[in-house]
């Protein structure tokens, strides 16, 4: 959410942000509703002042004047009651419209319509070469007896996954390694629920607009979040923190659920796009400074890159264009990791800086060094998401006999094993 005063004073910039981000919001209409609301409030305030002044005259009025003053007070009260529906309607309409207003993208963000116009910034790591025909992750899992897609589909439907044996231990190893790694970099470990009320989704900016991606629990006002960002972002909602409490940084692990609406026919095979998964999320709450926010952006991006380097996975860093960065983002980079079977990079991490856009929605403020209450800034980035990360991990580290070489960073979490699996070919 943007400050209404900012929108009034920078309507052109806000209008342009909506255009380049593809957000369906009429800023001129919003400003019209705002003006009408201001006029209504001024009218109400003037009538209230008149009613109060009239009431003070009644006790002092002569008997022949008192009846007229009392009637005038009743008329003013009735007129004020008549304005209440219009006032409430304008307030509700303006609130709904403000929730749809996008944030202003950073000057460095390229203008584009969708992910096809994202910009590659750099590539890191060495692509693997094989002196044998490599398998994709689905075949590797099947040959090792590490998955059973048909049985789990009978239980949970499509886009479900089931891992067995050493693949389970590998998944847990990756998650624990990410938690240890981020904890070592000063992030507080946090295990959180995926359950959240609708207000939390509004606070994070997933609502309005992303309702079709969320599972709802019938008969209860709870939904299942697709990232720990949703519940964590509302942990301090409505609070007033002290400057010395910032920054607050979490490495938050949770289950995650996404309906994947609109993805019919895409990535239906394997572990890339499943309905339920586990995710470690970096979350930062910092002071209201773009300079500080961008420093944290670089840090959490660096954390994600260091995790991938430790997993010995080649990747590239992409800058998201305006049409692929979401309404609330000031700046957004994706990290895509190499998938040998497809000969493409696939997204595994997403790094976002949102300025005070989320904090305004949750009412989260802190007192700065001068004692002034200001809205905090927020950032988030993937630490690791499983099982998706297993796709490049299995494929890049497969060996000729179908076993999987374990990167040194993961070996302590797997009893020191350098290789998992049995020769299968």
C-alpha positions, 0 to 999 in steps of 0.5 A: 500500500502506498501513502495516500498523500504520496499518491496525490502528489505523485499521481503520474508516477503511480499511474506509470507504475500501474501501467508497466506492472500491468495492474488494473487500477484507475488512479484518476478514479481513485483520486476522484473517490478521495476528493469526494471523501474529503468533501464529505468529511469536511461537510460532516465536520462542519455540520457537527460543529454547527450542531454542537454550537446550536446545542450550546445555545439551547439552554440559554435561549428564550422559551420562544426560541428554544423549540426552533433550536431543538428542531434545528438540532434534530434536523442536523442530526438527521442530515448527518445520519443521511450522510453516513452511508455515503461516507462509509461507502467512499471509505470502503471503496477507497480502501479497496482501491488503495490495496490494489495500487502498486509500488513504484519500481526501482529506476533500474528495473527494465520495463517488460510485459512478462518473464520473457523480458526478464534480463539475465545479469550473470551466470555462475558455476560450471555446467556439468558434462557427462560421458554417459546419457544423463537421466532426468530426476523422475527416472533417477528417483524411479530407478532408485525406488525413491518415489511412488507417484502412482500410489500418492496420486491415488491418495492425493491427486495430481501434483502430489509427491512422495519420496522414499529412502535416501531421497527423504534424507536428502530432502531433510539434509538440504533443509537443515543445511539451509537453516544452519547456514542462515543461522550462521549468518545471523538469521533467527531460525523460526518454525512457523505454521502455514495457516493464516487468516485472510488479513495476513494475505492482505498484509503480505500483498497476496490479496487482493489478486492471488485468491485463486492460488490459495487453499481455503479451509471450509468452515473456518477463517483460515487458509494455507500459505504458499510461503512463510512470508505470509504469516511472518509478515504479520507477526508484528502487525499493528505494533510500534517497535523501537529503532534498536530492535531493527533489523529483525531477520528470520530464517523461517521454515514451514510447509507451503501450499499452492493450488497452481491455478492456471498452470494446467499442463505445465510441469505435471511430471516430477517435482518442479510444480507440486501443491505441497512442499517445504520451504526455508524463507529469508525474511528481513524487517529493517529501517525505512531507508532505501539505502539500507533496504538495498544493502539487505537485498544484496545480503539475502541474494548473496545468501541464496547464491552461497547456498547454491554454490555450496550445493555445487549447482550452476545458476544464473541471476535474472532481474525481473522486469516490471510485468513479472515482479508483482505489485508490491515489489520495488526490486526483484531478482530470480535465481534460476538453477541449471536442469541438465535434462531440459538444458535450461535454467529453472527458477529456484529462488526469488529475492524481493525488496518491498519498501514500506508497502507491506508494513503500511498494510499491516500497520507496522511502525517503529520510532526512528532515531528522532522519535518519529513513528515511521513504517518499516521496510521488508524484504524476502528471499528463498533460502531453499524450497524442497522438493524443487531443489532436488531436481537440479541437485539429483540431475547435476550430481548423477553418476554413470551408474545412477548413483548420486554424488553428495556435495561436501556441504551436505555430507555431515547431514547424511552421516558422512556419505559421499554417494547415495543410491545403488548402481542401477545401470 
